[in-house]
Amino acid sequence: MSGKLKKALLLLLAAVLLVGAGFVQQSLNRDRDLLGLTRVQPLENAPPVLAFTTVALGGFRGLISNALWMRATDLQDQDKFFEMAQLADWITKLEPHFVHVWLVQAWNMAYNISVKFKENSPGQFPDRWRWVKAGIELLRDDGLRFNPNETLLYRELAWFFQHKLGHNLDDASAYYKQQWADEMAKVFAKKTPNLDELINPQTADEEARTRLLRETYKMDPQFMKEVDEQYGPLEWRLPEAHAIYWAALGLKKAKENPTRFKREDLITLRRVIYQSMLLSFHRGRLVLNPFAKAFEFGPNLAILPKVNSAYEQAAEEDEENRDHIQKAHRNFLRDAVYFLYMYNRLADAARWYEYLSTRYPDKPLLDGKPNSLPASMTLDGYAVARVQEDVSDSGGQHRTQGIVEGLLVNSYRSMAVGEDGPAAGYRLLAQRVWEAYQSQMPKERLAAIGLTPFEETDREIRRRMLDPQEGEAAEVRAVLRAKLGEPPETGTLPAGTNTPPEKASPR
């Protein structure tokens, strides 16, 4: 065989092998992508520096990122979080699909670095909020941008809203909530959220706010409405609603890519949802207090049935943690009955009390009192006991008298801000506490250790609150006088003339 022919055959063989390798590589890429072993698609819309590093460095990216990751781990052990943040930033540019780095870097910003900063002035934590916000943005704007189907990223983002912003574990938690409400006020035009006008914007202002929601906060108003209908109604100016949104979006992505996720991942996302729904139930409603020029938090009773359903579904799906979920469910039902009673929704309170009694007949209603079973307590008795439990046990005549007076004060203050349900509920609870104490005292001792007559206590509380010298603010007194049929004070504005502030923030 001549040399030329041999070379030609070798070249032909090489071409055939290259073509065959190409077909095999395509098959391998499909299998790798299907199994989630690695990413084979090029990055889309990546910054130039990221596109360059992922292409130019090729397989060396893994070696470099491993070395950087080991160094970052050492820095974390040494509490050198700022230096670690820089290394983590380099790693995400080298390996944008290395999910764990996004998680660690975001957590480092929101939890480890943020707490290094103290308040600038009483109640003001702008530096701390800057790092918390940076952690959220890292996951939302970059992590999910390059890993849109990763359950862990959705779970972590939802957790930041639920835990870091939603709970009150951080000294700056109230400041976080205020900052987030201020940001959402830009989206919702400083009014009660209206998702329909963002789904189908009709004016230039609505189009601008829709663009802000989509481009800055990476949220879809149509999906927000779906979440609201399934888990709400939610208050979208509070972080709990956003925790539910991102967890629900993670569930949606999991359904679209069923081979990539484990059942445990879905359970984790659902757990974030029902825990955030519980937070929303407890304080997921904003109530404008025009006198304090601020929003105050109240329970979102409208989602009670959906929170209950979420707990029941979670207990059914998560067999391993069923006992813990059922305990949390029972605690939720106890609070639900109490809140409904306190808001003077007595028929609903009675219905849920019956449900609680049927579902957990052998579990005590009061902590530390094993005999407080549903069969042995009436609804009124439970509500009174909960009041006493909230302020610790009554401790006698003077403590109980203070409880009655405090409930009456809350009643009148709720009346002043237009919360008529709580106003009636607080008053009813005050009367029930008074009756319960009096009924327990021997008749022959009532004169010595009995409470002041309820009507007399009520008149005294009203007098104190309407007193110009020691009572409530002039605007509050004016509203109360009008609602109670009292003549206006000389020199005060007529009730109803006080103008609510243009901007109010939660406190």
HELIX and SHEET records of a PDB file:
HELIX    1   1 GLY A    3  LEU A   35  1                                  33    
HELIX    2   2 PRO A   48  ALA A   56  1                                   9    
HELIX    3   3 PHE A   60  ASP A   77  1                                  18    
HELIX    4   4 PHE A   81  LEU A   94  1                                  14    
HELIX    5   5 VAL A   99  TRP A  107  1                                   9    
HELIX    6   6 ASN A  108  ILE A  113  3                                   6    
HELIX    7   7 SER A  114  LYS A  116  5                                   3    
HELIX    8   8 PRO A  126  GLU A  137  1                                  12    
HELIX    9   9 LEU A  138  GLY A  143  3                                   6    
HELIX   10  10 LEU A  144  PHE A  146  1                                   3    
HELIX   11  11 THR A  151  TRP A  159  1                                   9    
HELIX   12  12 PHE A  160  GLY A  166  3                                   7    
HELIX   13  13 SER A  173  VAL A  187  1                                  15    
HELIX   14  14 ASP A  196  ILE A  199  1                                   4    
HELIX   15  15 ALA A  204  GLU A  215  1                                  12    
HELIX   16  16 PRO A  221  TYR A  231  1                                  11    
HELIX   17  17 PRO A  239  GLU A  256  1                                  18    
HELIX   18  18 PRO A  258  ARG A  260  5                                   3    
HELIX   19  19 ARG A  263  ARG A  283  1                                  21    
HELIX   20  20 LEU A  301  ILE A  303  5                                   3    
HELIX   21  21 LEU A  304  GLU A  317  1                                  14    
HELIX   22  22 ARG A  322  MET A  342  1                                  21    
HELIX   23  23 LEU A  346  ARG A  359  1                                  14    
HELIX   24  24 PRO A  374  SER A  376  5                                   3    
HELIX   25  25 LEU A  379  ASP A  390  1                                  12    
HELIX   26  26 GLN A  397  ALA A  416  1                                  20    
HELIX   27  27 ASP A  420  GLN A  440  1                                  21    
HELIX   28  28 LYS A  443  ARG A  445  5                                   3    
HELIX   29  29 LEU A  446  ILE A  449  1                                   4    
HELIX   30  30 PHE A  454  LEU A  466  1                                  13    
HELIX   31  31 ALA A  474  LEU A  484  1                                  11    
SHEET    1   A 3 ARG A 285  ASN A 289  0                                        
SHEET    2   A 3 ALA A 294  GLY A 298 -1                                        
SHEET    3   A 3 SER A 505  PRO A 506  1                                        
END                                                                             
